Amino acid sequence: KEALDIFVDIDDLYGAAFTWDSPVALHFGIGDPEQGDHCYQQAIALYRKLGDSYNEADIYANLLHQHTQVGNHDAAHQARQQAIAILNDLEPDAAAQIRARLDPTPTATPVGL
């Protein structure tokens, strides 16, 4: 919380977005996917405000895997669709790494763990 306040105070939206993104795997790992989703949504809103489509799509790919790991398949599908919509507007080389992560596998490890 303190780091987030500092980034907001100095108007560092990238720092704030990264701070929102950081604890997500922990929230999903301890069984609090709602809080994890909330954190991701805050990061997505900041990346969108910054016009950073790459990181926005990356967050959706992370969200896809987190929801898949906890069995929230509808939410995982929504995250995948959001990522695809963004990736279709990115340069193909920039989108390739994220696009490769959009098909979750049963052995996938949650991002950040």
N, C-alpha and C positions, 0 to 999 in steps of 0.2 A: 504493500500500500504506500509506503514512504517513497519508493522509487517512482511509482506512478505519479504521485503528487509532485515530485521534483520535475519529471518530464513535462507534466502539464504546466507547471509554473514557468518553465523556460520555453514553452511552446515547441517542444520537440515531439512531434506527432509520431515519428518513427520509433523513438524510444518508448513512448506510451503504448504504441501498438505491440512492440516486442514484449513489453512488460505484461500486457494483457494475455499474450500468447504463451508466455513462459509456464504458468502453473497448470495448464490445461491437463496434461497427462496425469499429474498428481490427482486432480479432481476426478477424472475418469477412473483412475486406479483405486481410489478409496471409495468408489461407489457413489459419487456425486456428479453424474453426467450433466445434470441441469446447470450446475455452477460452471462446469467445464464448457458447456455450450454457451453460456452467458459470456464467459471470458473470450471465447473465439468470436462471438458476435461483436463484441466491443472492438477487438482487433480488426475484424473485417470492415467495420464502419470507418475506422481510422485510415486503413489502407485505401478504402474507396474515396475518402475525402482527399487523400494525397494523390489520387489518380494512379495508384500502384497496383495495376491489375495482376501482375505476376505474383506478388505476395498475397493478394486477395485469393487468387486461385489456389495457391499453396496452402493457405489456411483451410480452404474447403477440402482439399485432399487430405489434410491432417484430420479434419473433422470426420470425413468419410471413414477413415481407419479407426478412429476412436469409437465412433458409434457402432461400427462393425464388431469391434472387440467386446462391447458390452451387450450386443444383440439388438440394438436399436436399428433394425434394417430399413424402416421407412425413413428415418432421419439420415441414415447413411446414403440411401438412394437420393434424397433431396440434395445432400451435400455434393454428391457426384454430379448431378445435373447442373448445379450452380457452377461447379468447376469447369465442366465442359462448355457451358455458355460463355464463360470468360475466356477460356483457352482458344475458342474458335476465333476470337478477335486478336489474339496475340500472334507475334511472329512465330512461325513453326519451330525454329530452333530453340527459342525461349520457352515454348510450351512443352517441348518433348519430354523433359525430365519430370514435370508434373503429370503429364498425360500418362506416363509409364506407371505412375503410382495409383491410377484410378480404378484398377481392377484388383480389389482386395483378394488376398489368398487366405486360406484357413490358417496358415502358419505365420501370418503377418504379426510382427511385434508392434504394440502401440507406439506411436511416435513419442519420443521423449523418454522412453523407459529403457 
